[in-house]
Amino acid sequence: MIGVDDFTAIITPPEAAILAVGAVTRRPIAVGDEVRIASILKATLAVDHRVADGAQAGFFLQEFRKLLENPINFLAG
């Protein structure tokens, strides 16, 4: 990888959406009252609103996050 943390992808016809995924970086995060180091990945989704609305895009990103946080789910049907 070239170490790009995040970027915005541009939809080109005939695409309806495109997912941009940046590099995984280690960053401090707050967990309750503690600070821990976590692996963070930034993902952005550009969607053609003539094809899908923002709520559908949000639901897709939620499912994408669940799969990345629990990779065993890739194997489960």
PyMOL Python script that loads the backbone (N, CA, C, O; Angstrom):
from pymol import cmd

cmd.read_pdbstr("""\
ATOM      1  N   MET A   1       0.851  -1.190   0.000  1.00  0.00           N
ATOM      2  CA  MET A   1       0.000   0.000   0.000  1.00  0.00           C
ATOM      3  C   MET A   1       0.886   1.240   0.000  1.00  0.00           C
ATOM      4  O   MET A   1       2.074   1.180   0.317  1.00  0.00           O
ATOM      5  N   ILE A   2       0.289   2.337  -0.356  1.00  0.00           N
ATOM      6  CA  ILE A   2       1.042   3.590  -0.404  1.00  0.00           C
ATOM      7  C   ILE A   2       0.749   4.488   0.789  1.00  0.00           C
ATOM      8  O   ILE A   2       1.191   5.636   0.824  1.00  0.00           O
ATOM      9  N   GLY A   3       0.004   3.975   1.769  1.00  0.00           N
ATOM     10  CA  GLY A   3      -0.205   4.710   3.002  1.00  0.00           C
ATOM     11  C   GLY A   3      -1.216   5.836   2.948  1.00  0.00           C
ATOM     12  O   GLY A   3      -1.142   6.761   3.757  1.00  0.00           O
ATOM     13  N   VAL A   4      -2.153   5.789   2.026  1.00  0.00           N
ATOM     14  CA  VAL A   4      -3.189   6.815   1.955  1.00  0.00           C
ATOM     15  C   VAL A   4      -4.242   6.498   3.017  1.00  0.00           C
ATOM     16  O   VAL A   4      -4.846   5.426   2.995  1.00  0.00           O
ATOM     17  N   ASP A   5      -4.460   7.433   3.946  1.00  0.00           N
ATOM     18  CA  ASP A   5      -5.426   7.202   5.028  1.00  0.00           C
ATOM     19  C   ASP A   5      -6.862   7.197   4.526  1.00  0.00           C
ATOM     20  O   ASP A   5      -7.648   6.331   4.910  1.00  0.00           O
ATOM     21  N   ASP A   6      -7.211   8.150   3.675  1.00  0.00           N
ATOM     22  CA  ASP A   6      -8.566   8.196   3.131  1.00  0.00           C
ATOM     23  C   ASP A   6      -8.585   9.027   1.856  1.00  0.00           C
ATOM     24  O   ASP A   6      -7.708   9.861   1.630  1.00  0.00           O
ATOM     25  N   PHE A   7      -9.582   8.791   1.037  1.00  0.00           N
ATOM     26  CA  PHE A   7      -9.755   9.546  -0.195  1.00  0.00           C
ATOM     27  C   PHE A   7     -11.205   9.438  -0.633  1.00  0.00           C
ATOM     28  O   PHE A   7     -11.966   8.639  -0.086  1.00  0.00           O
ATOM     29  N   THR A   8     -11.580  10.220  -1.592  1.00  0.00           N
ATOM     30  CA  THR A   8     -12.934  10.200  -2.128  1.00  0.00           C
ATOM     31  C   THR A   8     -12.891   9.694  -3.562  1.00  0.00           C
ATOM     32  O   THR A   8     -12.224  10.274  -4.418  1.00  0.00           O
ATOM     33  N   ALA A   9     -13.601   8.620  -3.810  1.00  0.00           N
ATOM     34  CA  ALA A   9     -13.658   8.056  -5.157  1.00  0.00           C
ATOM     35  C   ALA A   9     -14.777   8.737  -5.941  1.00  0.00           C
ATOM     36  O   ALA A   9     -15.759   9.196  -5.359  1.00  0.00           O
ATOM     37  N   ILE A  10     -14.628   8.799  -7.250  1.00  0.00           N
ATOM     38  CA  ILE A  10     -15.605   9.443  -8.126  1.00  0.00           C
ATOM     39  C   ILE A  10     -16.339   8.378  -8.923  1.00  0.00           C
ATOM     40  O   ILE A  10     -15.722   7.505  -9.532  1.00  0.00           O
ATOM     41  N   ILE A  11     -17.656   8.461  -8.913  1.00  0.00           N
ATOM     42  CA  ILE A  11     -18.489   7.522  -9.657  1.00  0.00           C
ATOM     43  C   ILE A  11     -18.407   7.860 -11.144  1.00  0.00           C
ATOM     44  O   ILE A  11     -18.553   9.016 -11.541  1.00  0.00           O
ATOM     45  N   THR A  12     -18.172   6.834 -11.955  1.00  0.00           N
ATOM     46  CA  THR A  12     -18.191   7.025 -13.406  1.00  0.00           C
ATOM     47  C   THR A  12     -19.206   6.063 -14.010  1.00  0.00           C
ATOM     48  O   THR A  12     -19.301   4.911 -13.585  1.00  0.00           O
ATOM     49  N   PRO A  13     -19.964   6.529 -14.998  1.00  0.00           N
ATOM     50  CA  PRO A  13     -20.979   5.654 -15.612  1.00  0.00           C
ATOM     51  C   PRO A  13     -20.326   4.395 -16.179  1.00  0.00           C
ATOM     52  O   PRO A  13     -19.236   4.488 -16.744  1.00  0.00           O
ATOM     53  N   PRO A  14     -20.934   3.253 -16.055  1.00  0.00           N
ATOM     54  CA  PRO A  14     -22.287   2.964 -15.582  1.00  0.00           C
ATOM     55  C   PRO A  14     -22.364   2.591 -14.104  1.00  0.00           C
ATOM     56  O   PRO A  14     -23.338   1.957 -13.696  1.00  0.00           O
ATOM     57  N   GLU A  15     -21.376   2.959 -13.282  1.00  0.00           N
ATOM     58  CA  GLU A  15     -21.376   2.621 -11.863  1.00  0.00           C
ATOM     59  C   GLU A  15     -22.505   3.318 -11.121  1.00  0.00           C
ATOM     60  O   GLU A  15     -22.919   4.416 -11.495  1.00  0.00           O
ATOM     61  N   ALA A  16     -23.002   2.674 -10.064  1.00  0.00           N
ATOM     62  CA  ALA A  16     -24.014   3.277  -9.205  1.00  0.00           C
ATOM     63  C   ALA A  16     -23.406   3.705  -7.874  1.00  0.00           C
ATOM     64  O   ALA A  16     -23.954   4.562  -7.181  1.00  0.00           O
ATOM     65  N   ALA A  17     -22.274   3.106  -7.521  1.00  0.00           N
ATOM     66  CA  ALA A  17     -21.617   3.441  -6.257  1.00  0.00           C
ATOM     67  C   ALA A  17     -20.161   2.984  -6.326  1.00  0.00           C
ATOM     68  O   ALA A  17     -19.791   2.141  -7.144  1.00  0.00           O
ATOM     69  N   ILE A  18     -19.352   3.563  -5.446  1.00  0.00           N
ATOM     70  CA  ILE A  18     -17.953   3.135  -5.347  1.00  0.00           C
ATOM     71  C   ILE A  18     -17.498   3.315  -3.907  1.00  0.00           C
ATOM     72  O   ILE A  18     -17.784   4.324  -3.263  1.00  0.00           O
ATOM     73  N   LEU A  19     -16.785   2.311  -3.421  1.00  0.00           N
ATOM     74  CA  LEU A  19     -16.288   2.302  -2.055  1.00  0.00           C
ATOM     75  C   LEU A  19     -14.802   2.626  -2.068  1.00  0.00           C
ATOM     76  O   LEU A  19     -14.022   1.968  -2.756  1.00  0.00           O
ATOM     77  N   ALA A  20     -14.414   3.639  -1.305  1.00  0.00           N
ATOM     78  CA  ALA A  20     -13.004   4.020  -1.180  1.00  0.00           C
ATOM     79  C   ALA A  20     -12.522   3.566   0.194  1.00  0.00           C
ATOM     80  O   ALA A  20     -13.119   3.911   1.213  1.00  0.00           O
ATOM     81  N   VAL A  21     -11.441   2.792   0.216  1.00  0.00           N
ATOM     82  CA  VAL A  21     -10.915   2.237   1.464  1.00  0.00           C
ATOM     83  C   VAL A  21      -9.474   2.697   1.639  1.00  0.00           C
ATOM     84  O   VAL A  21      -8.631   2.480   0.769  1.00  0.00           O
ATOM     85  N   GLY A  22      -9.204   3.331   2.770  1.00  0.00           N
ATOM     86  CA  GLY A  22      -7.856   3.806   3.060  1.00  0.00           C
ATOM     87  C   GLY A  22      -7.037   2.764   3.792  1.00  0.00           C
ATOM     88  O   GLY A  22      -7.505   1.653   4.041  1.00  0.00           O
ATOM     89  N   ALA A  23      -5.815   3.127   4.135  1.00  0.00           N
ATOM     90  CA  ALA A  23      -4.909   2.227   4.843  1.00  0.00           C
ATOM     91  C   ALA A  23      -5.342   2.074   6.302  1.00  0.00           C
ATOM     92  O   ALA A  23      -5.975   2.961   6.874  1.00  0.00           O
ATOM     93  N   VAL A  24      -4.993   0.946   6.882  1.00  0.00           N
ATOM     94  CA  VAL A  24      -5.225   0.724   8.312  1.00  0.00           C
ATOM     95  C   VAL A  24      -4.095   1.413   9.064  1.00  0.00           C
ATOM     96  O   VAL A  24      -2.918   1.191   8.776  1.00  0.00           O
ATOM     97  N   THR A  25      -4.464   2.257  10.037  1.00  0.00           N
ATOM     98  CA  THR A  25      -3.471   2.958  10.849  1.00  0.00           C
ATOM     99  C   THR A  25      -3.743   2.693  12.330  1.00  0.00           C
ATOM    100  O   THR A  25      -4.878   2.416  12.717  1.00  0.00           O
ATOM    101  N   ARG A  26      -2.714   2.777  13.143  1.00  0.00           N
ATOM    102  CA  ARG A  26      -2.861   2.597  14.593  1.00  0.00           C
ATOM    103  C   ARG A  26      -3.009   3.974  15.222  1.00  0.00           C
ATOM    104  O   ARG A  26      -2.160   4.845  15.032  1.00  0.00           O
ATOM    105  N   ARG A  27      -4.096   4.171  15.974  1.00  0.00           N
ATOM    106  CA  ARG A  27      -4.388   5.468  16.576  1.00  0.00           C
ATOM    107  C   ARG A  27      -4.914   5.292  17.996  1.00  0.00           C
ATOM    108  O   ARG A  27      -5.501   4.262  18.323  1.00  0.00           O
ATOM    109  N   PRO A  28      -4.700   6.303  18.838  1.00  0.00           N
ATOM    110  CA  PRO A  28      -5.290   6.252  20.181  1.00  0.00           C
ATOM    111  C   PRO A  28      -6.789   6.542  20.109  1.00  0.00           C
ATOM    112  O   PRO A  28      -7.224   7.431  19.377  1.00  0.00           O
ATOM    113  N   ILE A  29      -7.571   5.781  20.877  1.00  0.00           N
ATOM    114  CA  ILE A  29      -9.015   6.008  20.961  1.00  0.00           C
ATOM    115  C   ILE A  29      -9.430   5.941  22.431  1.00  0.00           C
ATOM    116  O   ILE A  29      -8.757   5.312  23.248  1.00  0.00           O
ATOM    117  N   ALA A  30     -10.538   6.594  22.754  1.00  0.00           N
ATOM    118  CA  ALA A  30     -11.076   6.545  24.115  1.00  0.00           C
ATOM    119  C   ALA A  30     -12.038   5.368  24.223  1.00  0.00           C
ATOM    120  O   ALA A  30     -12.948   5.219  23.407  1.00  0.00           O
ATOM    121  N   VAL A  31     -11.826   4.531  25.243  1.00  0.00           N
ATOM    122  CA  VAL A  31     -12.719   3.421  25.547  1.00  0.00           C
ATOM    123  C   VAL A  31     -13.115   3.600  27.004  1.00  0.00           C
ATOM    124  O   VAL A  31     -12.361   3.261  27.916  1.00  0.00           O
ATOM    125  N   GLY A  32     -14.301   4.135  27.204  1.00  0.00           N
ATOM    126  CA  GLY A  32     -14.701   4.478  28.567  1.00  0.00           C
ATOM    127  C   GLY A  32     -13.809   5.596  29.075  1.00  0.00           C
ATOM    128  O   GLY A  32     -13.719   6.656  28.456  1.00  0.00           O
ATOM    129  N   ASP A  33     -13.148   5.358  30.204  1.00  0.00           N
ATOM    130  CA  ASP A  33     -12.224   6.343  30.773  1.00  0.00           C
ATOM    131  C   ASP A  33     -10.767   6.053  30.430  1.00  0.00           C
ATOM    132  O   ASP A  33      -9.866   6.701  30.962  1.00  0.00           O
ATOM    133  N   GLU A  34     -10.530   5.096  29.555  1.00  0.00           N
ATOM    134  CA  GLU A  34      -9.165   4.712  29.200  1.00  0.00           C
ATOM    135  C   GLU A  34      -8.843   5.106  27.758  1.00  0.00           C
ATOM    136  O   GLU A  34      -9.732   5.253  26.919  1.00  0.00           O
ATOM    137  N   VAL A  35      -7.558   5.271  27.502  1.00  0.00           N
ATOM    138  CA  VAL A  35      -7.091   5.509  26.139  1.00  0.00           C
ATOM    139  C   VAL A  35      -6.358   4.250  25.685  1.00  0.00           C
ATOM    140  O   VAL A  35      -5.443   3.773  26.356  1.00  0.00           O
ATOM    141  N   ARG A  36      -6.770   3.724  24.540  1.00  0.00           N
ATOM    142  CA  ARG A  36      -6.150   2.523  23.991  1.00  0.00           C
ATOM    143  C   ARG A  36      -5.711   2.780  22.561  1.00  0.00           C
ATOM    144  O   ARG A  36      -6.170   3.726  21.919  1.00  0.00           O
ATOM    145  N   ILE A  37      -4.831   1.941  22.072  1.00  0.00           N
ATOM    146  CA  ILE A  37      -4.398   2.011  20.682  1.00  0.00           C
ATOM    147  C   ILE A  37      -5.248   1.024  19.884  1.00  0.00           C
ATOM    148  O   ILE A  37      -5.386  -0.137  20.268  1.00  0.00           O
ATOM    149  N   ALA A  38      -5.815   1.493  18.771  1.00  0.00           N
ATOM    150  CA  ALA A  38      -6.666   0.641  17.940  1.00  0.00           C
ATOM    151  C   ALA A  38      -6.265   0.771  16.479  1.00  0.00           C
ATOM    152  O   ALA A  38      -5.690   1.777  16.063  1.00  0.00           O
ATOM    153  N   SER A  39      -6.574  -0.253  15.718  1.00  0.00           N
ATOM    154  CA  SER A  39      -6.378  -0.212  14.270  1.00  0.00           C
ATOM    155  C   SER A  39      -7.611   0.435  13.655  1.00  0.00           C
ATOM    156  O   SER A  39      -8.732  -0.036  13.849  1.00  0.00           O
ATOM    157  N   ILE A  40      -7.397   1.519  12.911  1.00  0.00           N
ATOM    158  CA  ILE A  40      -8.492   2.294  12.329  1.00  0.00           C
ATOM    159  C   ILE A  40      -8.388   2.259  10.809  1.00  0.00           C
ATOM    160  O   ILE A  40      -7.304   2.409  10.246  1.00  0.00           O
ATOM    161  N   LEU A  41      -9.524   2.060  10.156  1.00  0.00           N
ATOM    162  CA  LEU A  41      -9.608   2.087   8.703  1.00  0.00           C
ATOM    163  C   LEU A  41     -10.712   3.074   8.332  1.00  0.00           C
ATOM    164  O   LEU A  41     -11.809   3.016   8.888  1.00  0.00           O
ATOM    165  N   LYS A  42     -10.431   3.968   7.405  1.00  0.00           N
ATOM    166  CA  LYS A  42     -11.448   4.908   6.938  1.00  0.00           C
ATOM    167  C   LYS A  42     -11.979   4.438   5.596  1.00  0.00           C
ATOM    168  O   LYS A  42     -11.217   4.123   4.682  1.00  0.00           O
ATOM    169  N   ALA A  43     -13.309   4.395   5.496  1.00  0.00           N
ATOM    170  CA  ALA A  43     -13.964   4.007   4.252  1.00  0.00           C
ATOM    171  C   ALA A  43     -15.034   5.042   3.930  1.00  0.00           C
ATOM    172  O   ALA A  43     -15.771   5.476   4.816  1.00  0.00           O
ATOM    173  N   THR A  44     -15.119   5.435   2.669  1.00  0.00           N
ATOM    174  CA  THR A  44     -16.172   6.344   2.224  1.00  0.00           C
ATOM    175  C   THR A  44     -16.894   5.695   1.056  1.00  0.00           C
ATOM    176  O   THR A  44     -16.299   4.964   0.264  1.00  0.00           O
ATOM    177  N   LEU A  45     -18.182   5.976   0.964  1.00  0.00           N
ATOM    178  CA  LEU A  45     -19.005   5.412  -0.096  1.00  0.00           C
ATOM    179  C   LEU A  45     -19.655   6.546  -0.862  1.00  0.00           C
ATOM    180  O   LEU A  45     -20.390   7.349  -0.288  1.00  0.00           O
ATOM    181  N   ALA A  46     -19.388   6.614  -2.153  1.00  0.00           N
ATOM    182  CA  ALA A  46     -20.055   7.586  -3.023  1.00  0.00           C
ATOM    183  C   ALA A  46     -21.174   6.848  -3.749  1.00  0.00           C
ATOM    184  O   ALA A  46     -20.948   5.790  -4.336  1.00  0.00           O
ATOM    185  N   VAL A  47     -22.385   7.412  -3.708  1.00  0.00           N
ATOM    186  CA  VAL A  47     -23.552   6.744  -4.277  1.00  0.00           C
ATOM    187  C   VAL A  47     -24.291   7.695  -5.208  1.00  0.00           C
ATOM    188  O   VAL A  47     -24.476   8.869  -4.890  1.00  0.00           O
ATOM    189  N   ASP A  48     -24.711   7.183  -6.356  1.00  0.00           N
ATOM    190  CA  ASP A  48     -25.555   7.933  -7.282  1.00  0.00           C
ATOM    191  C   ASP A  48     -26.976   7.910  -6.724  1.00  0.00           C
ATOM    192  O   ASP A  48     -27.608   6.855  -6.688  1.00  0.00           O
ATOM    193  N   HIS A  49     -27.475   9.049  -6.295  1.00  0.00           N
ATOM    194  CA  HIS A  49     -28.782   9.110  -5.643  1.00  0.00           C
ATOM    195  C   HIS A  49     -29.945   8.885  -6.602  1.00  0.00           C
ATOM    196  O   HIS A  49     -31.098   8.835  -6.173  1.00  0.00           O
ATOM    197  N   ARG A  50     -29.664   8.753  -7.872  1.00  0.00           N
ATOM    198  CA  ARG A  50     -30.716   8.348  -8.810  1.00  0.00           C
ATOM    199  C   ARG A  50     -30.958   6.853  -8.712  1.00  0.00           C
ATOM    200  O   ARG A  50     -31.995   6.360  -9.157  1.00  0.00           O
ATOM    201  N   VAL A  51     -30.014   6.132  -8.136  1.00  0.00           N
ATOM    202  CA  VAL A  51     -30.099   4.674  -8.039  1.00  0.00           C
ATOM    203  C   VAL A  51     -30.418   4.227  -6.617  1.00  0.00           C
ATOM    204  O   VAL A  51     -31.217   3.310  -6.425  1.00  0.00           O
ATOM    205  N   ALA A  52     -29.812   4.854  -5.629  1.00  0.00           N
ATOM    206  CA  ALA A  52     -29.999   4.467  -4.230  1.00  0.00           C
ATOM    207  C   ALA A  52     -30.003   5.723  -3.363  1.00  0.00           C
ATOM    208  O   ALA A  52     -29.448   6.756  -3.740  1.00  0.00           O
ATOM    209  N   ASP A  53     -30.633   5.618  -2.202  1.00  0.00           N
ATOM    210  CA  ASP A  53     -30.643   6.789  -1.320  1.00  0.00           C
ATOM    211  C   ASP A  53     -29.607   6.633  -0.209  1.00  0.00           C
ATOM    212  O   ASP A  53     -28.994   5.578  -0.048  1.00  0.00           O
ATOM    213  N   GLY A  54     -29.432   7.695   0.540  1.00  0.00           N
ATOM    214  CA  GLY A  54     -28.417   7.722   1.581  1.00  0.00           C
ATOM    215  C   GLY A  54     -28.632   6.686   2.670  1.00  0.00           C
ATOM    216  O   GLY A  54     -27.668   6.177   3.242  1.00  0.00           O
ATOM    217  N   ALA A  55     -29.891   6.370   2.961  1.00  0.00           N
ATOM    218  CA  ALA A  55     -30.165   5.371   3.998  1.00  0.00           C
ATOM    219  C   ALA A  55     -29.630   4.005   3.575  1.00  0.00           C
ATOM    220  O   ALA A  55     -29.036   3.297   4.389  1.00  0.00           O
ATOM    221  N   GLN A  56     -29.831   3.629   2.323  1.00  0.00           N
ATOM    222  CA  GLN A  56     -29.302   2.348   1.835  1.00  0.00           C
ATOM    223  C   GLN A  56     -27.780   2.337   1.914  1.00  0.00           C
ATOM    224  O   GLN A  56     -27.185   1.329   2.294  1.00  0.00           O
ATOM    225  N   ALA A  57     -27.156   3.441   1.561  1.00  0.00           N
ATOM    226  CA  ALA A  57     -25.704   3.547   1.635  1.00  0.00           C
ATOM    227  C   ALA A  57     -25.238   3.393   3.082  1.00  0.00           C
ATOM    228  O   ALA A  57     -24.243   2.720   3.352  1.00  0.00           O
ATOM    229  N   GLY A  58     -25.961   4.019   4.007  1.00  0.00           N
ATOM    230  CA  GLY A  58     -25.627   3.904   5.425  1.00  0.00           C
ATOM    231  C   GLY A  58     -25.747   2.482   5.932  1.00  0.00           C
ATOM    232  O   GLY A  58     -24.892   2.019   6.687  1.00  0.00           O
ATOM    233  N   PHE A  59     -26.806   1.776   5.525  1.00  0.00           N
ATOM    234  CA  PHE A  59     -26.974   0.381   5.927  1.00  0.00           C
ATOM    235  C   PHE A  59     -25.847  -0.490   5.363  1.00  0.00           C
ATOM    236  O   PHE A  59     -25.358  -1.393   6.042  1.00  0.00           O
ATOM    237  N   PHE A  60     -25.437  -0.219   4.120  1.00  0.00           N
ATOM    238  CA  PHE A  60     -24.321  -0.958   3.525  1.00  0.00           C
ATOM    239  C   PHE A  60     -23.054  -0.748   4.350  1.00  0.00           C
ATOM    240  O   PHE A  60     -22.352  -1.712   4.657  1.00  0.00           O
ATOM    241  N   LEU A  61     -22.750   0.510   4.716  1.00  0.00           N
ATOM    242  CA  LEU A  61     -21.542   0.792   5.485  1.00  0.00           C
ATOM    243  C   LEU A  61     -21.600   0.152   6.868  1.00  0.00           C
ATOM    244  O   LEU A  61     -20.575  -0.289   7.387  1.00  0.00           O
ATOM    245  N   GLN A  62     -22.796   0.094   7.474  1.00  0.00           N
ATOM    246  CA  GLN A  62     -22.929  -0.580   8.768  1.00  0.00           C
ATOM    247  C   GLN A  62     -22.562  -2.054   8.652  1.00  0.00           C
ATOM    248  O   GLN A  62     -21.831  -2.584   9.488  1.00  0.00           O
ATOM    249  N   GLU A  63     -23.073  -2.717   7.611  1.00  0.00           N
ATOM    250  CA  GLU A  63     -22.771  -4.135   7.404  1.00  0.00           C
ATOM    251  C   GLU A  63     -21.293  -4.342   7.079  1.00  0.00           C
ATOM    252  O   GLU A  63     -20.686  -5.307   7.544  1.00  0.00           O
ATOM    253  N   PHE A  64     -20.714  -3.449   6.289  1.00  0.00           N
ATOM    254  CA  PHE A  64     -19.297  -3.508   5.955  1.00  0.00           C
ATOM    255  C   PHE A  64     -18.462  -3.420   7.230  1.00  0.00           C
ATOM    256  O   PHE A  64     -17.504  -4.173   7.408  1.00  0.00           O
ATOM    257  N   ARG A  65     -18.834  -2.493   8.114  1.00  0.00           N
ATOM    258  CA  ARG A  65     -18.118  -2.339   9.386  1.00  0.00           C
ATOM    259  C   ARG A  65     -18.228  -3.598  10.238  1.00  0.00           C
ATOM    260  O   ARG A  65     -17.235  -4.050  10.808  1.00  0.00           O
ATOM    261  N   LYS A  66     -19.434  -4.171  10.329  1.00  0.00           N
ATOM    262  CA  LYS A  66     -19.622  -5.389  11.126  1.00  0.00           C
ATOM    263  C   LYS A  66     -18.734  -6.520  10.621  1.00  0.00           C
ATOM    264  O   LYS A  66     -18.146  -7.255  11.416  1.00  0.00           O
ATOM    265  N   LEU A  67     -18.636  -6.660   9.295  1.00  0.00           N
ATOM    266  CA  LEU A  67     -17.794  -7.716   8.727  1.00  0.00           C
ATOM    267  C   LEU A  67     -16.319  -7.487   9.028  1.00  0.00           C
ATOM    268  O   LEU A  67     -15.597  -8.430   9.350  1.00  0.00           O
ATOM    269  N   LEU A  68     -15.866  -6.238   8.926  1.00  0.00           N
ATOM    270  CA  LEU A  68     -14.460  -5.958   9.207  1.00  0.00           C
ATOM    271  C   LEU A  68     -14.121  -6.129  10.681  1.00  0.00           C
ATOM    272  O   LEU A  68     -13.022  -6.572  11.015  1.00  0.00           O
ATOM    273  N   GLU A  69     -15.052  -5.782  11.566  1.00  0.00           N
ATOM    274  CA  GLU A  69     -14.794  -5.902  12.999  1.00  0.00           C
ATOM    275  C   GLU A  69     -14.873  -7.350  13.475  1.00  0.00           C
ATOM    276  O   GLU A  69     -14.292  -7.692  14.505  1.00  0.00           O
ATOM    277  N   ASN A  70     -15.581  -8.201  12.742  1.00  0.00           N
ATOM    278  CA  ASN A  70     -15.723  -9.620  13.093  1.00  0.00           C
ATOM    279  C   ASN A  70     -15.516 -10.455  11.836  1.00  0.00           C
ATOM    280  O   ASN A  70     -16.491 -10.935  11.256  1.00  0.00           O
ATOM    281  N   PRO A  71     -14.278 -10.640  11.401  1.00  0.00           N
ATOM    282  CA  PRO A  71     -14.020 -11.290  10.120  1.00  0.00           C
ATOM    283  C   PRO A  71     -14.522 -12.731  10.013  1.00  0.00           C
ATOM    284  O   PRO A  71     -14.672 -13.251   8.907  1.00  0.00           O
ATOM    285  N   ILE A  72     -14.780 -13.377  11.141  1.00  0.00           N
ATOM    286  CA  ILE A  72     -15.325 -14.745  11.091  1.00  0.00           C
ATOM    287  C   ILE A  72     -16.666 -14.749  10.359  1.00  0.00           C
ATOM    288  O   ILE A  72     -17.070 -15.771   9.803  1.00  0.00           O
ATOM    289  N   ASN A  73     -17.360 -13.598  10.358  1.00  0.00           N
ATOM    290  CA  ASN A  73     -18.656 -13.505   9.683  1.00  0.00           C
ATOM    291  C   ASN A  73     -18.535 -13.646   8.169  1.00  0.00           C
ATOM    292  O   ASN A  73     -19.531 -13.922   7.500  1.00  0.00           O
ATOM    293  N   PHE A  74     -17.330 -13.461   7.612  1.00  0.00           N
ATOM    294  CA  PHE A  74     -17.144 -13.691   6.189  1.00  0.00           C
ATOM    295  C   PHE A  74     -17.391 -15.154   5.845  1.00  0.00           C
ATOM    296  O   PHE A  74     -17.823 -15.474   4.737  1.00  0.00           O
ATOM    297  N   LEU A  75     -17.117 -16.038   6.797  1.00  0.00           N
ATOM    298  CA  LEU A  75     -17.265 -17.459   6.567  1.00  0.00           C
ATOM    299  C   LEU A  75     -18.672 -17.947   6.831  1.00  0.00           C
ATOM    300  O   LEU A  75     -19.100 -18.943   6.247  1.00  0.00           O
ATOM    301  N   ALA A  76     -19.404 -17.261   7.707  1.00  0.00           N
ATOM    302  CA  ALA A  76     -20.759 -17.647   8.035  1.00  0.00           C
ATOM    303  C   ALA A  76     -21.726 -17.131   6.986  1.00  0.00           C
ATOM    304  O   ALA A  76     -21.595 -15.996   6.527  1.00  0.00           O
ATOM    305  N   GLY A  77     -22.676 -17.936   6.607  1.00  0.00           N
ATOM    306  CA  GLY A  77     -23.621 -17.597   5.549  1.00  0.00           C
ATOM    307  C   GLY A  77     -24.542 -16.521   5.937  1.00  0.00           C
ATOM    308  O   GLY A  77     -25.398 -16.126   5.146  1.00  0.00           O
TER     309      GLY A  77
END
""", "prot")
cmd.dss("prot")
cmd.show_as("cartoon", "prot")
cmd.util.cbc("prot")
cmd.orient("prot")
